[in-house]
């Protein structure tokens, strides 16, 4: 064993050992979509007295933190995103109504003298709808309805919540007062309360002016009359008072919580809200784990069947890849979300790619060497050396997609970008360090050297041998392949105009609630029932057995509760809310814009990178093939009526990375052949055709490895994971075709038109006969 081999072996051992230690000692952080809970995204707004800048948002975060602590939520997470947005994660909270109401209340508590009754309007009744909004006058007076709907004239605020020291909910069992809130004032607040109540006490009993109005967020929550025992200008001393109003226990506790938490510096608006039930999260983990096990097992068996001993070692490297990826996620404190979990499973298939590239190059090297120079070790070393540029280029293109997801996406899709990026880096470490160390050790054994077929690289492989025998001239029909690609794009894109795109709530705004019912509910029956309940425009869809989704443009938390009651009645009382997503209209427009920007930047970034690494004609051909794949995928989803949402965006950007991946491998071989000895005088079509035939085994074997993973995810994933896997399956099939029969022919056409005309030859690749000593079995 050489010194370099020993260093690689020690490095591989150290990486795997450290990863195992981290994986065992540091638990991964699960997102709310996997462990259940509610995520609320708030956006601060400007007020007449304050600007919603970063400092105001930071102060708002602290107030919200105190409120959430009082709610008793375990392990809440509050983070500021940008200057105005606050992300609140509440694990275990399944009913977002109370949490959203508490978080969104500005809690502007003020104390006003009552000047008298307003004579311009009769008392409001429940039948007349909500109470009138406040109507201030130039003199500083405000007209508000009291607890009974009677409109009162209120003087300017004399005290605020800042004068309150503490508030607590108390029940009075002796005097039958029920629940009330006991308020303790600070020193200055006690004096102010005495002056306010003392002035009110100067009015006659029964006079509205003898009352004091306690207002929370422009709503009178209590307007008690000062007791007759209180003297004029003396007021209530002692620094405390009661806020009564016929509160329930929950209402009294919520009011005390808001007073203690303090007022928000600026108003906030809920722009996004997601709730996932614990059963859905547990099912997602179970199904994804099962898909990973089955998909990895099938992929492993396939790799072993094709590459024998080195294939088995690659499977061990795949296991180390899984440990390395998980350890990296845990060490970085990254949150593992549902799309992120799918990305983790998907990256297993991607990790196969680097191994396949190396093994196929090693097969070529071994087959091309003369009998006297045949050596498994030298062929393997050459395979790693020649495959390095293709591995680097293909993984960098995928990393570009991952970085764009992280920078331009939000929520769970952003987590997918993090997981995908970590997976790409881990796959490179697994292939170039762990697999290399294991393979070096294996091919150095005498038993393997005596039986090269055991190694897996001592034969050309069945696919390569068949191609060498038939020697097809694919590039001789370049324009025919391009015509087929153009027709396929037109047929797919026509679905967008014929069927339209079913944009998810992320891009349109609105609310989507998914229920799991004990018995199937007919969609038409559900639509009629919801129309009778006041939701005639609700979009109702069924999914699987007992799955029902309801989507509306706008839906408050109270309306969501009514819809839930209606669905529960239809299902005979057995309906459980498993998912609840609310996206504000402004955020929906922002996400739509972000998605278009992500796609545009992806195309531009890929073109720029490929133009630097290759000639511009090759880069342009790869980008056109990428757009070809993306257009077909979007069109197929339009024809199938599948939702185009954030998870689809993650799949689409992944397909873009896959598409460029395959094209890069072909063009990397074109670049190598162009600079090789003997390329002079050969046409571009001839060189491209040779490169294409040499890379077909890698393309097919890598695609098969990913297909096993995605097929398992599509069958076992369920819900959005099924659509995610379906999109990637379509993308891999289309991408495999386009890399060979769209990107390569287009590159030939562009280069020939650009002046790189063939100097000699017919465009047909030179046949490389299989030597008699070369085994040709798979």
VORO-319215 format. One line per field, with one value per residue (C-alpha): residue in three letters; x, y negated, z negated. Coordinates in steps of 0.02 Angstrom, whole numbers. Each point is the difference from the previous one (the first is absolute). Layout:
% VORO-319215
resn <- [ALA, ...]
px <- [X, ...]
py <- [Y, ...]
pz <- [Z, ...]
% end
This chain:
% VORO-319215
resn <- [UNK, UNK, UNK, UNK, UNK, UNK, UNK, UNK, UNK, UNK, UNK, UNK, UNK, UNK, UNK, UNK, UNK, UNK, UNK, UNK, UNK, UNK, UNK, UNK, UNK, UNK, UNK, UNK, UNK, UNK, UNK, UNK, UNK, UNK, UNK, UNK, UNK, UNK, UNK, UNK, UNK, UNK, UNK, UNK, UNK, UNK, UNK, UNK, UNK, UNK, UNK, UNK, UNK, UNK, UNK, UNK, UNK, UNK, UNK, UNK, UNK, UNK, UNK, UNK, UNK, UNK, UNK, UNK, UNK, UNK, UNK, UNK, UNK, UNK, UNK, UNK, UNK, UNK, UNK, UNK, UNK, UNK, UNK, UNK, UNK, UNK, UNK, UNK, UNK, UNK, UNK, UNK, UNK, UNK, UNK, UNK, UNK, UNK, UNK, UNK, UNK, UNK, UNK, UNK, UNK, UNK, UNK, UNK, UNK, UNK, UNK, UNK, UNK, UNK, UNK, UNK, UNK, UNK, UNK, UNK, UNK, UNK, UNK, UNK, UNK, UNK, UNK, UNK, UNK, UNK, UNK, UNK, UNK, UNK, UNK, UNK, UNK, UNK, UNK, UNK, UNK, UNK, UNK, UNK, UNK, UNK, UNK, UNK, UNK, UNK, UNK, UNK, UNK, UNK, UNK, UNK, UNK, UNK, UNK, UNK, UNK, UNK, UNK, UNK, UNK, UNK, UNK, UNK, UNK, UNK, UNK, UNK, UNK, UNK, UNK, UNK, UNK, UNK, UNK, UNK, UNK, UNK, UNK, UNK, UNK, UNK, UNK, UNK, UNK, UNK, UNK, UNK, UNK, UNK, UNK, UNK, UNK, UNK, UNK, UNK, UNK, UNK, UNK, UNK, UNK, UNK, UNK, UNK, UNK, UNK, UNK, UNK, UNK, UNK, UNK, UNK, UNK, UNK, UNK, UNK, UNK, UNK, UNK, UNK, UNK, UNK, UNK, UNK, UNK, UNK, UNK, UNK, UNK, UNK, UNK, UNK, UNK, UNK, UNK, UNK, UNK, UNK, UNK, UNK, UNK, UNK, UNK, UNK, UNK, UNK, UNK, UNK, UNK, UNK, UNK, UNK, UNK, UNK, UNK, UNK, UNK, UNK, UNK, UNK, UNK, UNK, UNK, UNK, UNK, UNK, UNK, UNK, UNK, UNK, UNK, UNK, UNK, UNK, UNK, UNK, UNK, UNK, UNK, UNK, UNK, UNK, UNK, UNK, UNK, UNK, UNK, UNK, UNK, UNK, UNK, UNK, UNK, UNK, UNK, UNK, UNK, UNK, UNK, UNK, UNK, UNK, UNK, UNK, UNK, UNK, UNK, UNK, UNK, UNK, UNK, UNK, UNK, UNK, UNK, UNK, UNK, UNK, UNK, UNK, UNK, UNK, UNK, UNK, UNK, UNK, UNK, UNK, UNK, UNK, UNK, UNK, UNK, UNK, UNK, UNK, UNK, UNK, UNK, UNK, UNK, UNK, UNK, UNK, UNK, UNK, UNK, UNK, UNK, UNK, UNK, UNK, UNK, UNK, UNK, UNK, UNK, UNK, UNK, UNK, UNK, UNK, UNK, UNK, UNK, UNK, UNK, UNK, UNK, UNK, UNK, UNK, UNK, UNK, UNK, UNK, UNK, UNK, UNK, UNK, UNK, UNK, UNK, UNK, UNK, UNK, UNK, UNK, UNK, UNK, UNK, UNK, UNK, UNK, UNK, UNK, UNK, UNK, UNK, UNK, UNK, UNK, UNK, UNK, UNK, UNK, UNK, UNK, UNK, UNK, UNK, UNK, UNK, UNK, UNK, UNK, UNK, UNK, UNK, UNK, UNK, UNK, UNK, UNK, UNK, UNK, UNK, UNK, UNK, UNK, UNK, UNK, UNK, UNK, UNK, UNK, UNK, UNK, UNK, UNK, UNK, UNK, UNK, UNK, UNK, UNK, UNK, UNK, UNK, UNK, UNK, UNK, UNK, UNK, UNK, UNK, UNK, UNK, UNK, UNK, UNK, UNK, UNK, UNK, UNK, UNK, UNK, UNK, UNK, UNK, UNK, UNK, UNK, UNK, UNK, UNK, UNK, UNK, UNK, UNK, UNK, UNK, UNK, UNK, UNK, UNK, UNK, UNK, UNK, UNK, UNK, UNK, UNK, UNK, UNK, UNK, UNK, UNK, UNK, UNK, UNK, UNK, UNK, UNK, UNK, UNK, UNK, UNK, UNK, UNK, UNK, UNK, UNK, UNK, UNK, UNK, UNK, UNK, UNK, UNK, UNK, UNK, UNK, UNK, UNK, UNK, UNK, UNK, UNK, UNK, UNK, UNK, UNK, UNK, UNK, UNK, UNK, UNK, UNK, UNK, UNK, UNK, UNK, UNK, UNK, UNK, UNK, UNK, UNK, UNK, UNK, UNK, UNK, UNK, UNK, UNK, UNK, UNK, UNK, UNK, UNK, UNK, UNK, UNK, UNK, UNK, UNK, UNK, UNK, UNK, UNK, UNK, UNK, UNK, UNK, UNK, UNK, UNK, UNK, UNK, UNK, UNK, UNK, UNK, UNK, UNK, UNK, UNK, UNK, UNK, UNK, UNK, UNK, UNK, UNK, UNK, UNK, UNK, UNK, UNK, UNK, UNK, UNK, UNK, UNK, UNK, UNK, UNK, UNK, UNK, UNK, UNK, UNK, UNK, UNK, UNK, UNK, UNK, UNK, UNK, UNK, UNK, UNK, UNK, UNK, UNK, UNK, UNK, UNK, UNK, UNK, UNK, UNK, UNK, UNK, UNK, UNK, UNK, UNK, UNK, UNK, UNK, UNK, UNK, UNK, UNK, UNK, UNK, UNK, UNK, UNK, UNK, UNK, UNK, UNK, UNK, UNK, UNK, UNK, UNK, UNK, UNK, UNK, UNK, UNK, UNK, UNK, UNK, UNK, UNK, UNK, UNK, UNK, UNK, UNK, UNK, UNK, UNK, UNK, UNK, UNK, UNK, UNK, UNK, UNK, UNK, UNK, UNK, UNK, UNK, UNK, UNK, UNK, UNK, UNK, UNK, UNK, UNK, UNK, UNK, UNK, UNK, UNK, UNK, UNK, UNK, UNK, UNK, UNK, UNK, UNK, UNK, UNK, UNK, UNK, UNK, UNK, UNK, UNK, UNK, UNK, UNK, UNK, UNK, UNK, UNK, UNK, UNK, UNK, UNK, UNK, UNK, UNK, UNK, UNK, UNK, UNK, UNK, UNK, UNK, UNK, UNK, UNK, UNK, UNK, UNK, UNK, UNK, UNK, UNK, UNK, UNK, UNK, UNK, UNK, UNK, UNK, UNK, UNK, UNK, UNK, UNK, UNK, UNK, UNK, UNK, UNK, UNK, UNK, UNK, UNK, UNK, UNK, UNK]
px <- [0, 72, 12, -141, -113, 37, -40, -165, -45, 36, -97, -150, 5, 10, -147, -111, 47, -35, -165, -55, 43, -99, -147, -9, 25, -85, -185, -64, -124, -166, -108, -180, -61, 83, -36, -164, -40, -34, 110, -57, 89, -39, 43, 16, -91, 29, -112, -37, 126, 134, 92, 14, 188, 121, 10, -189, -11, 130, -101, -155, 89, 36, -182, -59, 125, -74, -175, 48, 89, -162, -94, 106, 58, 147, 158, -73, 112, -8, 116, 4, 7, 51, -50, -186, -39, -6, -9, -85, 5, -114, 28, -152, -125, -134, -132, 81, -149, 46, 185, -30, -123, 121, 151, -89, -79, 95, -56, -15, -81, -66, -110, -124, -126, -178, -73, -174, -105, 14, -169, 36, -35, -107, 80, 72, -81, 69, -117, 75, 172, 162, 12, 37, 181, 70, -39, 122, -39, 118, -17, 77, -165, -30, -165, 3, -131, 5, -25, -188, 16, -42, 104, 98, 96, 173, 126, 185, 99, 62, 96, 75, 54, 174, -73, -50, 115, -87, -164, -70, -162, -102, -167, -117, -102, -67, -85, -43, 99, 75, 167, 81, 175, 86, 115, 142, 67, 174, 35, -45, -138, -78, -5, -72, -135, -48, -16, -100, -124, -8, -57, -129, -66, -51, -143, -166, -34, -74, 79, 106, 136, 22, 73, 180, 31, 140, 42, 104, 43, -143, -127, -80, 28, -68, -83, -37, -90, 95, -76, -109, 116, 142, 9, 16, 182, 55, -11, 50, 161, 108, 67, -113, -166, -107, -44, -167, -103, -77, 161, 20, 154, 93, -49, 59, 166, 27, -34, 121, 129, -14, 14, 151, 83, -10, -53, 77, 106, -80, -151, 29, -91, -4, 65, 27, -63, 33, -64, 44, -76, 117, -70, 43, 178, 24, -71, 117, 151, -56, -38, 158, 108, -82, 25, 182, 30, -88, 70, 176, -11, -57, 132, 133, -51, 5, 173, 67, -72, 85, 165, 21, 131, 25, -188, -15, 132, -96, -153, 103, 53, -184, -31, 142, -76, -162, 93, 105, -154, -98, 148, 24, -184, 8, 166, -60, -163, -97, -186, -53, -166, -113, 73, 170, -29, -45, 159, 98, -75, 26, 183, 31, -35, 114, 140, 1, 45, 179, 35, -71, 104, 159, -39, -46, 161, 99, -83, 52, 178, 16, -72, 115, 162, 106, 16, 168, -63, -165, -14, -157, 87, 67, -168, -92, 122, -22, -188, -3, 116, -97, -171, 44, -42, -169, -40, 47, -97, -157, -5, 32, -150, -108, 74, -51, -181, 15, 71, -139, -130, 80, 13, -162, -123, -80, -70, 19, 64, 147, 35, 2, 136, 105, -20, 36, 158, 64, -42, 100, 154, -17, -16, 164, 87, -76, 56, 170, 59, -96, -29, 177, 75, -106, 31, 189, 6, -108, 93, 166, -52, 80, -163, -80, 150, -5, -186, -28, -180, -38, 50, -137, 119, 86, -137, -73, -177, -150, -61, 172, 35, -166, 32, 175, -71, -141, 89, -158, 22, -117, 70, -32, -183, 24, -141, -121, 31, -20, -167, -61, 51, -90, -161, 9, 17, -148, -112, 46, -14, -170, -64, 34, -119, -129, -9, 87, 116, -68, 104, 13, -43, 184, -15, -180, -32, -144, -22, 4, -56, 22, -103, 14, -174, -49, -113, 13, -92, -68, 74, -165, -91, 135, -12, -189, 18, 135, -104, -145, 122, 47, 146, -70, 171, 95, 102, -20, 108, 19, 165, 21, -115, -70, 99, -90, 71, -95, 74, -69, 65, -22, -40, 14, 39, -182, -56, 127, -78, -174, 65, 78, -166, -89, 125, -10, -189, 15, 124, -109, 108, 164, 100, 175, 90, 170, 58, -46, 88, -41, 92, -41, -33, 154, 110, -76, 46, 173, 25, -58, 125, 135, -36, 20, 158, 67, -29, 75, 152, 20, 5, 120, 115, 8, 37, 135, 85, -7, 63, 152, 31, -41, -21, -153, -83, 7, -63, -144, -47, -3, -110, -121, -14, -30, -142, -66, -9, -79, -132, -49, -11, -113, -107, -22, -55, -124, -73, -9, -80, 135, 32, 143, 55, 158, 42, -19, 119, 129, -23, 12, 164, 67, -47, 94, 154, -22, -21, 160, 86, -26, 46, 159, 60, -21, 81, 142, 40, -16, 126, 117, -11, 25, 167, 55, 132, -78, -147, 73, -100, -152, -167, -98, -141, 122, 80, -169, -69, 151, -18, -185, 25, 138, -111, -162, 41, 28, -161, -107, 75, -13, -178, -48, 75, -106, -156, 1, 4, -133, -115, 2, -34, -143, -83, 30, 20, -181, -70, 116, 147, -86, -16, 179, 66, -111, 70, 178, -37, -67, 150, 126, -79, -13, 172, 82, -75, 42, 181, 31, -122, -33, 154, 128, -82, -29, 182, 52, -113, 57, 184, -15, -92, 129, 138, 67, -31, 66, 167, -20, -103, -185, -49, -4, 103, 149, -38, 105, 0, -7, 165, -6, 73, -136, -141, -164, -120, -95]
py <- [0, -168, -151, -88, 152, 4, -186, 24, 149, -96, -151, 108, 86, -166, -75, 152, 13, -184, 11, 152, -91, -156, 105, 92, -149, -145, 22, -75, -141, 48, -129, -27, 94, 156, -17, -95, -177, -173, -124, -181, -132, -177, -161, -164, -152, -186, -91, -187, -10, 129, 68, 187, 9, 134, -73, -6, 179, 56, -80, 85, 168, -25, -43, 152, 109, -51, 36, 172, 43, -40, 117, 144, 62, 121, -50, -145, -80, -185, -72, -163, 20, -159, -168, 31, 185, 111, 190, 82, 190, 76, 189, 98, -143, 72, -137, -161, -109, -42, -17, -112, -110, -22, -32, -118, -111, -163, -3, -190, -15, -173, -75, -137, -111, 22, -168, 61, 98, -30, -54, 24, 187, 130, 142, 140, 170, 170, 3, -162, 77, -56, -148, -167, -48, -144, -176, -128, -186, -149, -34, 168, 83, 178, 88, 185, 129, 72, 182, -13, -90, -172, -135, -106, -162, 27, -132, 11, 141, -40, 162, 142, 179, -65, -60, 179, 102, 170, 79, 170, 94, 30, 85, -68, 143, -95, -148, 94, -124, 141, -25, -172, -72, -76, -142, -70, -171, -70, -152, -131, 110, 10, -189, -14, 128, -96, -163, 82, 86, -152, -112, 129, 9, -183, 48, 59, 187, 69, -137, 76, -123, 94, 144, 37, 89, 127, 21, 137, -21, -125, 112, -37, 155, -73, -163, 13, -136, -71, 61, -123, 18, -85, -187, -137, -41, 138, 149, 179, 12, 150, 23, 140, 29, 133, 19, 86, 43, 172, 85, 186, 80, 1, -180, -61, 92, -65, -180, 17, 76, -145, -131, 85, 27, -183, -93, 34, -147, 12, 95, 172, 95, 188, 31, 188, 136, 187, 135, 185, 136, 118, 152, -73, -39, 174, 79, -105, 58, 181, 0, -95, 115, 153, -74, -35, 179, 83, -121, 12, 190, 9, -125, 99, 163, -83, -75, 167, 91, -121, -33, 156, -22, -187, -17, 80, -119, -145, 57, -9, -175, -43, 51, -113, -138, 15, -14, -148, -93, 27, -53, -158, -45, 28, -92, -153, -5, 9, 36, 160, -35, 111, -59, 6, 181, 33, -88, 110, 156, -70, -40, 187, 24, -146, 75, 148, -114, -38, 185, 47, -134, 68, 183, -30, -97, 138, 128, -101, -17, 186, 47, -119, 58, 134, 171, -39, -162, 63, -44, -24, -123, -111, 8, -50, -143, -62, 17, -114, -124, -13, -2, -141, -143, 74, 34, -178, -83, 105, -25, -186, -20, 88, -108, -153, 60, 36, -173, -82, 96, -59, -182, -22, 124, 0, 121, 187, -22, -98, 147, 112, -110, 18, 188, 16, -104, 101, 159, -52, -41, 160, 102, -71, 43, 173, 35, -84, 47, 149, 96, -38, 70, 158, 27, -25, 131, 123, -5, 22, 176, 144, 94, -148, -30, 181, -11, -175, 39, 5, -181, -66, -106, 145, 4, -130, 35, 61, -174, -59, 163, -10, -180, 44, 140, -101, -168, -107, -169, -102, -169, 38, -37, -157, -102, 146, 13, -188, 7, 137, -106, -154, 99, 73, -175, -66, 145, -21, -190, 7, 74, -167, -87, 139, 55, -144, 11, 45, -123, 42, -119, -48, -92, -59, -36, 74, 144, 187, 122, 188, 123, 185, 75, 167, 34, -65, -163, -35, -161, -61, 30, -94, -147, -13, 10, -134, -112, 15, -45, -162, 54, 14, -30, 132, 119, 178, 147, 177, 94, 184, 84, -121, -151, -165, -173, -164, -156, -178, -171, -65, 90, -63, 115, -3, 43, 142, 67, -5, 92, 131, 24, 21, 129, 92, 11, 69, 131, 51, -89, 80, -141, -50, -153, 57, -155, -184, -128, -185, -117, -185, -77, -111, 148, 105, -134, -11, 189, 1, -135, 94, 160, -88, -84, 169, 78, -147, -7, 189, -10, -147, 77, 166, -86, -108, 148, 110, -142, -14, 188, 40, -90, -110, 114, 146, -108, -66, 176, 60, -147, 29, 183, -57, -116, 143, 114, -134, -43, 182, 28, -152, 50, 179, -62, -115, 146, 108, -139, 14, -149, -118, -50, -25, 186, 3, -148, 100, 146, -114, -79, 174, 58, -151, 56, 180, -55, -102, 142, 121, -126, -48, 181, 14, -168, 37, 152, -106, -122, 143, 80, -167, -23, 181, 63, 51, -121, -111, 16, 77, -88, -71, 123, 145, -53, -35, 167, 90, -95, 40, 187, 5, -83, 95, 137, -132, -92, 157, 73, -165, -24, 175, -32, -157, 83, 135, -132, -110, 145, 54, -179, -18, 162, -16, -187, -53, -177, -132, 121, 102, -152, -47, 172, 4, -167, 62, 165, -97, -116, 143, 89, -161, -58, 163, -18, -185, 16, 126, -50, -185, -81, 101, -24, -185, -21, 79, -116, -156, 42, 39, -163, -91, 45, 162, 99, 177, 8, 179, 155, 33, -42, 184, 45, 112, 176, 63, 190, 103, 89, 187, -10, -121, 87, -63, 66, -115]
pz <- [0, 52, -113, 94, -23, -187, -15, 91, -108, -161, 63, 47, -170, -90, 97, -28, -184, -32, 95, -102, -162, 50, 63, -166, -116, 91, 41, 162, -13, 79, 84, -52, 154, -72, -185, 8, -51, 68, 89, 13, 102, -58, 88, -94, 68, -19, -124, -16, -141, 47, 152, 22, 18, -60, -176, -19, 63, -127, -141, 69, -6, -186, -38, 97, -91, -168, 63, 66, -163, -90, 119, -63, 171, -10, 96, 101, 132, 47, 130, 97, 189, 88, -73, -19, -11, -153, 11, -148, -21, -130, -16, -52, 29, 115, -15, 61, -43, -178, 39, 151, -96, -144, 111, 118, -132, -19, -184, -6, -171, -42, -138, 49, -90, 65, 52, 37, 122, 186, 70, 185, 9, -90, -97, 108, -10, 49, 151, 63, 18, -81, -113, 83, 21, -104, 62, -71, 3, 17, -187, -42, -42, 59, 24, -41, -40, -175, -48, 30, 167, -71, 86, -123, 18, -71, -47, 43, -80, -175, -30, 104, -25, -43, -168, -44, -112, 8, 50, -45, 32, -158, -33, -132, -72, -151, 85, 160, 105, 103, 86, -2, 22, -151, 54, -106, 49, -13, -111, 130, 66, -174, -11, 174, -39, -157, 99, 140, -115, -116, 142, 56, -179, 10, 117, -69, -19, 162, 105, 142, -48, -164, 101, 52, 166, 13, 185, 80, 185, 30, -86, -167, -104, -162, -50, -186, -96, -147, -161, -98, -150, 96, -35, 130, 43, -118, 114, -25, -98, -32, 177, 60, 86, 78, 184, 12, 153, -17, 54, 18, -76, 166, 40, -171, 15, 178, -55, -146, 117, 122, -138, -77, 169, 40, 155, 169, 59, 173, 69, 77, 137, 27, 177, -13, -114, 10, -114, 14, -107, -91, 90, 170, -55, -73, 157, 108, -100, 7, 187, 45, -106, 78, 174, -41, -60, 147, 130, -69, -5, 182, 52, -94, 82, 171, -30, -64, 151, 120, -90, -107, -137, 25, 8, -171, -67, 76, -98, -159, 54, 23, -180, -54, 107, -98, -165, 62, 64, -160, -107, 104, -21, -188, -22, 97, -96, 163, -10, 88, 86, 106, 167, -83, -46, 181, 52, -119, 79, 174, -30, -28, 185, 41, -105, 119, 145, -52, -29, 169, 87, -79, 33, 182, 30, -86, 115, 151, -62, -36, 170, 96, -81, 82, -77, -77, -78, -69, -184, -101, -116, 141, 91, -158, -33, 178, -17, -154, 86, 162, -84, -120, 117, 46, -183, -48, 142, -22, -189, 13, 115, -130, -137, 99, -6, -187, -36, 100, -100, -162, 54, 96, -76, -171, -128, 28, 178, -68, -114, 153, 74, -158, -3, 186, -14, -147, 94, 152, -104, -100, 161, 64, -164, 4, 179, 3, -174, -71, 162, 57, -161, 6, 187, -16, -137, 99, 166, -90, -58, 95, 14, 88, 114, 57, 38, 73, 45, -186, -19, 115, 105, 89, 133, 116, -57, 99, 53, 59, 91, 92, 52, 62, 106, 76, 7, 31, 84, -110, 50, 182, -36, -104, 77, -13, -187, -20, 92, -118, -149, 68, 29, -176, -74, 102, -52, -183, -5, 85, -162, -86, 121, 10, -183, -88, -150, -171, -99, -185, -141, -12, 165, -2, -183, -95, -120, 22, -135, 17, -103, -30, -17, -76, 149, 179, 35, 173, 71, 76, -162, -94, 121, -26, -189, -2, 114, -123, -140, 88, 110, 177, 82, -98, 107, -64, 54, -61, -13, -37, -124, -127, 59, 31, 37, -7, 79, -2, 49, -177, -160, -177, -145, -55, 177, 5, -160, 81, 153, -114, -89, 167, 62, -166, 16, 177, -60, -147, -128, 54, 81, -52, 67, 59, 94, 0, 111, 10, 118, 5, 173, -11, -46, 140, 127, -76, 11, 181, 40, -97, 97, 167, -60, -61, 171, 93, -112, 14, 190, -4, -130, 92, 166, -78, -84, 155, 110, -112, -10, 182, 165, 6, 129, -122, -143, 104, 55, -180, -53, 144, -52, -178, 56, 106, -153, -111, 132, 23, -188, -26, 149, -60, -171, 86, 100, -158, -103, -133, -116, 41, -174, -101, -1, 190, 11, -99, 121, 151, -55, -40, 176, 67, -95, 60, 180, 1, -94, 142, 133, -93, -3, 189, 35, -119, 107, 159, -73, -44, 172, 88, -86, 16, 119, 164, -9, 135, 160, -82, 13, -147, 36, -4, -165, -79, 54, -72, -165, -6, 27, -131, -133, 34, -129, -135, 46, -3, -159, -95, 59, -56, -171, -23, 72, -134, -137, 79, 43, -182, -54, 125, -55, -187, -29, 6, 14, 68, -1, 135, 113, -40, 49, 154, 59, -22, 89, 148, -8, -2, 149, 100, -57, 51, 173, 18, -54, 138, 136, -29, -78, 100, 173, -36, -50, 166, 100, -94, 18, 185, 32, -104, 120, -75, 158, 21, 85, 53, -31, 17, -177, -46, -155, 19, -52, -143, 10, -156, -25, -19, -173, -58, -93, 70, -128, -119]
% end
